[in-house]
Amino acid sequence: MDLNEKVALVKEVGEEILTEDELRELFLKKKHPVAYDGFEPSGRMHIAQGVLRTINVNKMIKAGCKFTMFVADWHAWANNKMNGDLDKIQKVGEYMIEIWKASGMDTKNVEFVWASDLAKDTEYWKKVMQVARHSTLNRVVRCGQIMGRGEKENLSSAQILYPCMQAADIFHLKADITQLGMDQRKVNVLAREIGPKLGFWKPVAVHHHMLMGLSAPPDNAGDTVERAIAMKMSKSNPDSAIFMTDTEEDIARKIRKAYCPEKQVEENPIIEYVRYMVFEMFGKLSIVRPEKFGGNLEVKNYAELEKLYSEGKIHPMDLKVAITKAINEMINPVREHFLKNAKAKKLKELVDGFKVTR
């Protein structure tokens, strides 16, 4: 794969890249740059974390990156996930790794690193202190967006420390590329600004699109990134998300009641799921319907879908039936894994019994 092909593949992942020129320079200097993504183990995994993350990680690996998945268990602990129970958080982390193994992620080329292991290293905490010493409190509070917290929330001291830890993670993991969602933008920009001042480097930030939840978008939610955060799937609102171990009945019920206005492609979650997952996984969308409603239809790309749907040639219910079938195909290997693998089954039973906290 030549330079242009590598960059093109990463651009398929990144809704925003800071910056494309730096990415090109990085690929010229390093054959296998290190990319990382981090996740809080905070409850059941929805399809944005499962399917979309699998697609993105596999593309980054195909582009030549060495990929690190960072299990941010201490960060989830600081953020009071699972009521601050670290043992439960770590069980959720194990459960999430099991899902990725079954979902098609190229886990042979992914290194899973736990924050709790980093926390044993004094050099890590030295980096955290370096970031904290060179960041104002106001700047750190603004970065609270990365953990789903608003600037006006009453943050704990641990939550104030969280952005400093996340910025330090990048340098301790020796990550050349931070491949996270748009909601993580503020801390990645902080790391890019502060890295060279601390004698480190300026990481390239590849921010992927955040899938909408199934509910109607809010009337007013601030700027583009804030709006995307407000519309994303929520574990604390189970009907807004499809989870990787949902039953076929659960998925059908959630999709039936999902927001999907006729002829509208913008801010339409069902359209998004087809665009970012179905076409990526299957290369097409199959519409099955009676002849009196136009007969069966095979849509081969997003541009075609957008045209047909906006013209009213595909009805929302036809689209919902098709996406229900496609999602079940995507996650069926995961469901099978948790039915047949004893370790995975036990983890699922534990996690299903945990109370999710914001």
Secondary structure, 3 states (H helix, E strand, C coil): CCHHHHHHHHHHHEEEEECHHHHHHHHHHCCCCEEEEEECCCCCCEHHHHHHHHHHHHHHHHCCCEEEEEECHHHHHHCCHHHHCHHHHHHHHHHHHHHHHHHCCCHHHEEEEEHHHHCCCHHHHHHHHHHHHCCCHHHHHHHHHHHCCCCCCCCCHHHHHHHHHHHHHHHHCCCCEEEEEHHHHHHHHHHHHHCHHHCCCCCEEEEECCCECCCCCCCCCCCHHHHHHHHECCCCCHHHCCECCCCHHHHHHHHHCCCCCCCCCCCCHHHHHHHHHHHHHHCCEEECCCHHHCCCEEECCHHHHHHHHHCCCCCHHHHHHHHHHHHHHHHHHHHHHHHHCHHHHHHHHHHHCCCCCC
